[in-house]
Amino acid sequence: MRKTILTLAVLIVTLLALTSCQALQSENKIVPTVSVSASATISVIPDSASFSITAESTEPTTEEARNASSLMTEKAVEILKDEFGITEESFTTDFMQISPYYEWVDGQRTLVGQKATQKLSIVLSGENLSKVGKVYDRLSVLDGISISSVSYSKLDITEEVRNVREKAAEEALKKAEAYAKGVGRKVGEVISISDGSGVSYTTVTYNSPKLMMAEASMDYASTTIYQSDVTLSDSVTVVFTLID
């Protein structure tokens, strides 16, 4: 009798173990997945243009060099304010430096004066955006300053960033569906989403236009800049399950 009871107990334990193993295998079954990467690019209409002016002057003394570069910068700001109505919020001082200036004379490095440099960035937006060419022309008559190329961009791209990310995710889904169809499956749930390298923002830059002057007739041609769109790009990697 005891032997029968012991045998029954062993059988019950064995059955429970087999049931547990089957359940475990069911829970840990391999789920087929597909991992895809996709990207998207959208065009954005710029609402601002930016460029910089740099005033440099080399004088015998530090104070003379500083004063000369400051006068050039102040003259440029005065023109922008008085003639074009550009406010101080549009200006940013990016760089200021005063340093000794050397030249090679008879094979010797010789101190010839002090060099002062001031760099000012200007951002034109709103109604001032259409004045870029005229502003460029007006500043170009100032001696002692250099003017950078013009870059067009959009000041607030929050909405555009959201849009390009949504489009990248949509492209990932389309790509996954194509792969799934090829193997006779369908796309199931999303397992993971990995951001790419981040949103890439491409501005449109125009090199410094040169004033065109015909030597014979001395006809003057104003600077014309043809504005175009800027672009935003983003990429994403998404892992989907595959279902029957």
Buried (B, 14 or more C-beta within 10 A) or exposed (E): EEEEEEEEEEEEEEEEEEEEEEEEEEEEEEEEBBBBBBBBBBEBEBBBBBBBBBBBBBBEEBEBBBBBBBEBBEBBBEBBBEEBEBEEEBBEEEEBEBEEBEEEEEEEEEEEBBBBBBBBBBBBBEEBBEBBBEBBBBBBEBEBBEBBEBBBBBEEBEEBBEBBBBBBBEBBBEBBBEBBEEEEBEBBEBEEEEEBEEBBBEBBBBEEBEEEEEEEEEEEEEBEBEBEEBBBBBBBBBBBBBEE
